[in-house]
Every structure is written in C-alpha cells, then in structure tokens.
Amino acid sequence: MALMLRNPAGLTLRSKRVIVFSAMSSIFWMLLLSAWPQLTGVSAADPERLFERGQTITQFVNGARAQRDLWLKNRSEASAAPSLVERLKRVGQGLRLLVVAEDWCPDSVNTVPYIATLAASAEIPLRIIDRTAGEPIMKRHHAPDGRAVTPTVVFLRDGREVGAWVERPAALQQLFLSMATNADAAERFANRQTWYDADRGSMTLTEIVALAETTVERK
C-alpha cells in the first residue's frame, strides 16, 4: 500500500515521519478491526452473542407498539398442550431458542407468544431479537421462496445452529405459495387471522416440537 503525502513548507523530517507513522497506525487498526471476526471466529452474527443480547418475551411484549393489543392478548391467553411440553422436555437438554421477530409482523404476533409459552413450560431458554440484528440468521434460514422473513426461530445446541422454523405453520405457508394460481388459497390466506384465532398456536407448537426432536440427532 503506497501513501502519498503532501510536503508543505516548514515541515521537518521528524514531523513528516510522525505523520507517516500515524497514517500507517490508523490503517493497521482499521484492517485489524475489519478482520477481527475472521481472526477470533466471533462476529455480530454469532448466535451466542445474539442470544445474550436478546429480549425475553416479557420485555419484547412490553415494548411492542404495533399490534400491541393482539400481542398482549395472545401472550396472556397462550397455552401449550402438556403432551407437547413433555416431548420438548425430553429433548431439551442444552437446547435454546433464538427468535427473530418484529412487533408489526402478523405471523410473529400469532406464533411467538405461543412458542415462548411452550419454551417456558419446558424450561427452554428463549430470547428475541429484531430483524436488524437477525438479518444474517434470516438469510441463512430463508422462506421456501427465498425471502428473509420474520419470525425465524433458530434452534441452538452448544452454541451451534442445528435447525430453524421459519415464518408460519406449513398449512398457511402452502396457502401463501399457492396464491398466484389458486384464488381460493389467496382468499383464505388474506383471512389468515381467522385461521390463527381458531388454531390458537396448536400447529405452530406441534411443528416446533417435531423439529426440536430432530435436532437431537444433529448434535
């Protein structure tokens, strides 16, 4: 790397050496900082760091502004079937859930409160981050059509991502993916709040537990 410095009148040789040294030092530190994630293996997208920075469900809901009434309602009414809780407990050792969610997201508000209730009942730690912090995770675990979406629920074991549940239950996702060619699917998806209200988190939690069970084999 060549440095080109002006040579104004009155600068002594020592002064010029100080300027060159300062410039080289600045470049060195900038290069070191940019390479730090590769040198240390730790980055802002590291799931362990993101988990430690995340919010509990109580903190997240208390800070929600968009859809606040629905967040509070679903949080207070959410429950998990005892059979699902027991199944999750059996595979819960070393498991943590990192959730990327936004308060304005219709799918987040209708799934995350139920997932958090299930996790708490099974004594599984859960934290929530927003899409700004969670963008690298969303890109790694995108929707079937390639979108980076919320909610994204990442399963962590020993600091490693071993699975992810993305956006919405399979039945609703199929309606969404069929909308372009199926008018009935488009209409039903447009009214998905009715579907969520009737399901009360049941399909979401069933899928979460089933996925958690598969992550045991991936340790």
Sequence and secondary structure as in RCSB ss.txt:
>XXXX:A:sequence
MALMLRNPAGLTLRSKRVIVFSAMSSIFWMLLLSAWPQLTGVSAADPERLFERGQTITQFVNGARAQRDLWLKNR
SEASAAPSLVERLKRVGQGLRLLVVAEDWCPDSVNTVPYIATLAASAEIPLRIIDRTAGEPIMKRHHAPDGRAVT
PTVVFLRDGREVGAWVERPAALQQLFLSMATNADAAERFANRQTWYDADRGSMTLTEIVALAETTVERK
>XXXX:A:secstr
        TT  HHHHHHHHHHHHHHHHHHHHHHHHHHHHS  TT HHHHHHH B HHHHHHH  TTHHHHHHHH
HH    HHHHHHHHHT TTEEEEEE  TT HHHHHHHHHHHHHHHHTT  EEEE HHHHHHHHHHT  TTS   S
 EEEEEETTEEEEEEESS HHHHHHHHHTTT HHHHHHHHTHHHHHHHHTTHHHHHHHHHHHHHHGGG 
